[in-house]
Amino acid sequence: MSPTSDGNKDAPFEMRVSTHDEATVLALCGACTMSDAESLGDKIMEIALSPAALLVLELSDLEFIESTNLGKIVAGYLQLRKRHGDLRVVAPQPKIRHLLDLTRLSTLFGVFDSIPDAVGKRPH
């Protein structure tokens, strides 16, 4: 069985891009299913290949994510690291946080309570 959260799989998926200081913030909302993998991967890679050195994933409104999409996030993280950038996660809901802990991705990305906390942290 692939890792997923047990959230609402019917909530429409939405991505919102904004900036905070030198960081690009990508807010993921709703249910991120396999049908969203291509658009999520494309958006993350677009940001990872841009001049932005820091991508912050804001997950407070993300209710569900399938493992395919976790792979897209990891691919973006690896691309950012190649360019001396970083990816950080902010405010995941408890079920999403549990999934990040279970897959040990929380140790790779770092999980923060707020966007200012994530932006203010020095790269690892």
C-alpha positions, 0 to 999 in steps of 0.5 A: 500500500502506498503512503497517503493521508486519510483526508478528504479525497474529494476536495478539489486540488489547488495550488497558489504561488506567492513570495515571502522575502526571498522565498517562493511559497507554493500553497497546496490545498485540497486533495492532491491525487494521482491525477494532479501529479503532472501539474504539481511536478511541473509547477515545482520544477518550474520554481526549482529551475527559476532564480528562487533559491528557496521553495516553501510548501505551505500545507495547512489546507492540504487534506490528502496527498498520494505517494506519487506526489510526494515523489514530485516534491522530492524531485523538486527538492533534489533539483533545488539542492543541485542549485544550492537551494532548499525546500521547506514545509510549513504547517502540515495538518496532523495526518499529513505531518504523520505521513511526512514523519512516517516516510522520514521526509520531515527530516529531509525537508524540515517542517516549520510552524510558519512561513516566517520561521521557514524563510528565516532558517539557514539552509542545511 
